[in-house]
Amino acid sequence: MRINTYLRMALKYIDIGANLTDSMYQGCYGGSTKHPADLDIVLERAWQNGLQKIIITSGCIKDVDESLELAAKDERLYTTVGAHPTRCGEFLSDPAKYYNDLRSRIKANSEKVIAVGECGLDYDRLHFCEKETQLEYFEKQLTLAEEFQLPLFLHMRNAHEDFMKILERNRDKLEACGGGVVHSFTGTLEEAKSLLDFGGLYIGLNGCSLKTKENLEVVQQLPNERIMLETDCPWCGIRPTHAGHQHLTTKFPTVKKKEKWTKDALIDGRSEPCQISQVLEVIASIKQQPKEQLADIYYQNTLDLFFKRSK
């Protein structure tokens, strides 16, 4: 299989958040098949464009099982294990069983499970899961991180105050597990400072973190030693309407319509891990720092949090 290499290979990346089990990579959108499954092509494009490792995001038991199956096929793939705040309702029918199901997946797959998560709070989508359920089962999952000494892959949307209260109340667990990363950060500078002042936490940045002028102003002031890169693919690409788009220098061959799929082009509106290079480009541009230097820092940050055991 021939895949065009679009980017220079000098830079190394780890995508800390990729939803590789999403049906879009099977060619299915809204229940309708638009093109052949192409996850193998997407991954080959990622490896050829500097990705060294990819952490697959899991947000429920079904995701976990699919992610573990996928990760078993490639030594460069890893996964998280946890319940996303909008999926915490899955605990309710039998909380002990659901918790033990998560726990058993971690215990049986220590070489592939790299973090507990995606867990946290999301008050923008309470229609999927009510606040009290999110609060209870976010806090419950911190016990998993403590038991297995795994870092946390954290989600926080419009819930900063309650999020910090839970972290403060469980500071001992955070210290035991080595901290974590608040991924897909779109909050204020004050919220970022609060997270960083807590200690042991990193901030994950993707296209959604670079969407507005205000987002860029926040990212510009974040300390490099606390930043990690992600795509959150197939979501969170950098769109032409985003403030970060003007800072891009790398463009990928793209087809506008899913039905026009070709193995040598990306699909407009569906992001891929290879586009992590664009996230770096925007950050380097707004910080006015060499992207080569930043790539090394962010790569090492990720190794330090997620891959200490394998070093």
N, C-alpha and C positions, 0 to 999 in steps of 0.2 A: 504494500500500500504506500503510495507516495503522497506526502502532505507537504505543501509549500511552507517553508520557514520564513516568517514575516519579520522576525526580530533578530537582532544580534544576540549571540549566546553568552556574552560576557557576564550578564547579570543573573543572579540566582534568586529564586523566589520560593516561598511557601505560602500557599493559599490556605488561610486558617478557617475559611468558611465557604464550602461549596456544596450546594444541594444537588449532588450528582444522581440521586435517586428520583429526581423530579421527572414526570412523564414527558416533559419537553424533549429530553434526551433520548426518548423512545419514539420521537416524531409525533407525539400526541398532544394536542392543544384543546382544552375544553372538551375532552372526550372524543375528539375527532382526529383521525390520523392524517397528517399532512405530508409526511415524508418518511423515508426509512429511518429506523433507529440508528443513531450515529454517535453514541457515547464513546465507542472505541476511537473514532476519528477525533472527537473533541479532546480526549485524553492524549492521543498522539500529538495533536497540535500543541497541547499544553507542555508536554515533555520537550518538544522541539523548540519551544520558546522560553526555556529557562526554569520551568517549574521543577523543583527537586522533590517536593512532597505536597500532598493535598490532604487536608482534613475534611472528611465528609461530615456535613451537619445532619444530626438526627434529632427529631423532635417528638417521637412517640415510638412505641414498641415496633410497629410495622416498619418505620424508617430504620430503626436499629438493625432489624433482621436483614433488610435489604442492603444496608450499608456494610454490614459485616460480610455478607456474601460477595459484595463487590470488592471490598478491601482485601479479601482473601486471594484475589486474583493478581494483585500487584503489590510488591513490597513498598512502593512509594505512597500507597493509599492507607489512610487511617480514618478513624471515626470517633465521634462523640457518642455518649449514651445518656439520654435524658428525656424529659417531657417539656416541650415548649409551653410557655404560659397559656397560649390559646388552646393547647391540647390537654391541659391539666384536668379537665373534666373526665378524661379517661381513667383517672384514679378512682372515681367515685363509686363505681359499681362494686369494687372490691379493692380498697386501698392497699391492704397488706399484700395481696397477690401482685398488683401492678408494681409496687415497690420491689418486691422480690424478683419479679421478672426482669426489671432493670438491673438489679443487683447480680442476678445469675449471668446476664450477658456480659457484664464487666468482668466477673470472676473467671468466666470461661474463655475470655478473649483478651488477656492482659497484654499481648503483643500488638494488638490492633486498636484497643480502646485508649485514646489519648487524653480524654477529658470527660467530665460530667457536664452535660448540657445537651441541647441548648435549653437553659432554664433561666427564669427571671420573672419579670412583670411586664405586662403590656396593657395599659389602660386606654389605648387607642382602639382596642378591639375587644371590648368587654362583651360584645354580642356573641363572641365565640366561647368565652369562659368568664364567669363572674369574678369579681375582685377577691372575695374571701377565699374562693377555691385556689386562685392563683397564689395568694399570700401563703396559704397553708402548704401547698405542695412545692413551691419554690424553696421554702425553708426546709422542708423535709429532704429535698435532694442534696442539700449541703451535707447531710450526714453521709451520703454515698461518697462524696468527695473526700470527706475526712477519713472514712473507713479505708478507702483504696488509695489514699494520698494522691489523688488525681486533681489537676487544676480544673478550674471552672470555665466553661464557655457560656457567657452571660448575655442576656437580652434585657434591655430596659427601654421602654417607650412611655413617655409622659407619666412616669411613676417614680421619679428620682427620690422623693422624700421617703416613701415607704421602702424602696429598694435599699437605700442607705441604712434605714433602721434595722432591716433584716441582716445586712452585712455586719453592722456594729454589734448586734445581739449575738452574732455567731463568729466573732473575730477569731476565737480560738480554732474554729473549724477552718477558716480561711488560712490561718497560719500553718495548720497541720497539712493542708493540701497544697500549699505553695502559691496560693493566689489564683488569678484568672485573668481573662480578658473580657471587657465589655464590648461586644462586637457591633458592627454597623452603627457606630456612634453618630448621632445627629443632634446632640444636646448643646447646651450653652457652655460658655467658657467657665462659668461658675460651677456648673455640674461636672465638667471635666476636672476642674481643680479639686473638687470634693472627692471624686473617685481616686485621683492620683495621691491626694493627701492621706487617703485611707491606708495606702501601702500595699504592695504586692499585686496591684492591678495594672493591666495594660489597656490600651484603647485600640480597637480594630477599626480600620478605615476602608471604605469601599466607595463606589460611585454615589450612593445615597448620602455619604458623609461629605460630599463635595458638590452638592446640588445647588445651594444658594450662596450669595455673597457673604451672608452671615456665617454659613458653614465654613467657607474658606478662611474667614478671619479667625475662627476658632482653631482650625487645623494649623494655621500658620504659627500659632502660639503654643502648640503642644510640644513637650520635650521629646526629641527623637528616641531617647532611650526607653520610652514607654509606648511606642507605636508599633502596631503590626498591620500587615496588609491582607486584604481579602477581596473576593469578588461578590460573595453571596449569590453566585450564579445559580439559576438562570436569571435572577433578578439583579437589580442595582447596577446596571450598566450606566456609563456616562453618556447621557443623551445630549443632542444638540441644543436643547433648551436649558441645560444645566450650566451654572456659572463656571464649573470646572472645565467645560468643553473647550473653551478658548485656549486652555493651556496644553492641549494635546498636540503631540508631534507625530505619534504613531497612529496610522489608520490601517484598518484591516479590510480586505475585500469582503463585501457584504451584499447579500441579496435582500430585497425589500419584502418579498412574499415567500412565506414558508413553502408553498407549493413549487417554488423555483429553486429549492434546495440543491446545492452541489457540494461535494466533499471539500472543495477548495475555498469555500467562502463561509463566513458567519451569517447567521440569520438576524436581520434587524430586529431589535427588541428582546433577543435572547442572548444574555451574556455568557461568556465562557471563561474558564480559568486563565487562558492565555492573555486575557485583557487586564490581568493584574498589573501588567507593565504600564497601562494607561493610568491606573490609580497612582503608581509611583511617579509618573511624569507630572501629574497635576500637583502632587505634594511638593516635589522638587522645585517646580516652577514658582509656586506661591511662597515657598520658604527661601527661594533663591540660593539653593545649595545643590551640589553635584548629585545627580541621581545615582551614580555609582557608589558614592559614599553612603547615601541613605539606604540603598539596597542592602549593603553589607550590614548596617546597623539593624535594620528591621529583620533581616534574616537571622542574625544572632539573637535578637530579642525572642524570636519564635523558638529557636532551639533551646534557649535558656528556660522558657516556661514549659514547653510541651515535650521536649526530647532529652531531658536530663538523664533519664534512665538508660537511654541508648547511646549516650556519649562515652 
